[in-house]
Amino acid sequence: MMFLSLRRSFQRLRGKIRFLHRLLRHPRTPWISRAFVVLTLLYLISPLDLIPDWIPILGILDDLVIVPLLLWLAIRLAPDDVVQECRQEAAPAADPAAYRR
């Protein structure tokens, strides 16, 4: 049971990553939206944090707030039709049945 739940979570994460990749590469995505996606990726891989991780609770909490906020801004600043198009393109790839033959 837990393995299936974990597997579904990874599949959803993979679908969201594909969506963000398509949003980043779409020709009609505004530069500000692309900048927020890139800024989010840089923040995730950077060893520097606004609040160091060794501070209990707050160190992890800043990551749990900043990353979704930056991604929300990136999606919010993109045109709705571009977002829907990227979601539709990423949806079949997130479906595990699409990999079976």
Number of C-alpha atoms within 10 A of each C-alpha: 6 7 8 9 10 11 12 15 12 13 16 16 13 16 20 16 14 19 23 22 15 19 26 22 12 15 10 12 19 16 14 13 22 21 14 21 23 17 15 19 14 12 17 14 8 9 9 11 13 11 13 14 16 9 10 9 9 14 15 15 13 15 18 11 10 15 17 12 14 20 19 14 14 25 20 12 17 19 13 11 10 18 20 13 15 20 18 12 15 21 16 13 16 21 15 11 9 10 9 6 4
